[in-house]
Amino acid sequence: MSIQLAVKLPESLADELDRLVSEGTFASRSDAVRHAVEVLVRAEDRGRIDRAFAEGFARHPDTATEIADATRLAVESIEDEPWERWW
């Protein structure tokens, strides 16, 4: 189901929207606006998730032991790689 919305835009922005449609970037103004709203909603969702992770890490920060273990494992995994000499 779709809902029709009336949106007022400054003339300069509407002109840019029309340019994108005329260049074939979007099939119509509606398609362009729909795409823009989807991008905005996804960005806001990612921001909300990022903030939740940051709040969680702030409440439960890594311990020195966990950081040391992660560093050790990273170094070991790099050392285990069969690197080819490039020089």
C-alpha positions in Angstrom: 0.0 0.0 0.0 1.2 3.5 -0.8 0.4 6.8 0.8 0.5 10.0 -1.2 2.2 12.9 0.5 2.3 16.6 -0.6 5.8 18.0 -0.2 6.8 21.6 -0.8 10.4 22.2 -2.0 12.3 25.3 -2.8 12.3 26.0 -6.5 16.1 25.4 -6.8 15.8 22.0 -5.2 12.9 21.1 -7.4 15.0 22.1 -10.4 17.8 19.8 -9.2 15.3 17.0 -8.8 14.0 17.6 -12.3 17.6 17.6 -13.6 18.2 14.1 -12.0 15.0 12.9 -13.6 15.9 14.3 -17.1 19.4 12.7 -16.8 17.8 9.4 -16.2 19.1 9.0 -12.6 15.5 8.5 -11.5 12.4 7.5 -13.4 10.3 10.3 -11.9 10.2 12.9 -9.1 8.3 10.5 -7.0 11.0 7.8 -7.5 13.7 10.3 -6.5 11.9 11.5 -3.4 11.1 7.9 -2.4 14.8 7.0 -2.8 15.9 10.0 -0.8 13.5 9.1 2.1 14.7 5.5 2.1 18.3 6.7 2.3 17.4 9.0 5.1 15.5 6.3 7.1 18.4 3.8 6.7 20.9 6.5 7.8 18.8 7.3 10.9 18.5 3.5 11.7 22.3 3.1 11.4 22.8 6.1 13.6 20.4 4.7 16.2 22.2 1.3 16.1 25.6 3.0 16.4 24.5 5.0 19.4 23.1 1.8 21.1 26.5 0.1 20.6 28.4 3.1 21.9 26.1 3.3 25.0 26.6 -0.5 25.6 30.4 -0.2 25.3 30.3 2.8 27.7 28.3 0.8 30.2 30.5 -2.3 29.8 34.0 -1.3 28.5 36.6 -3.8 27.5 38.9 -4.8 30.3 42.7 -4.6 29.9 42.8 -8.4 29.7 40.3 -8.4 26.8 42.2 -5.8 24.9 45.5 -7.6 25.4 43.9 -10.9 24.2 42.4 -9.2 21.2 45.8 -7.6 20.3 47.6 -10.9 20.8 45.1 -12.8 18.6 45.3 -10.1 15.9 49.1 -10.3 15.8 49.0 -14.1 15.7 46.6 -14.1 12.8 48.8 -11.7 10.9 51.9 -13.7 11.6 50.1 -16.9 10.5 49.3 -15.5 7.0 51.5 -16.8 4.2 52.6 -13.4 3.1 54.4 -13.2 -0.3 57.3 -10.9 -0.6 56.5 -8.0 -2.8 59.9 -6.4 -2.9 
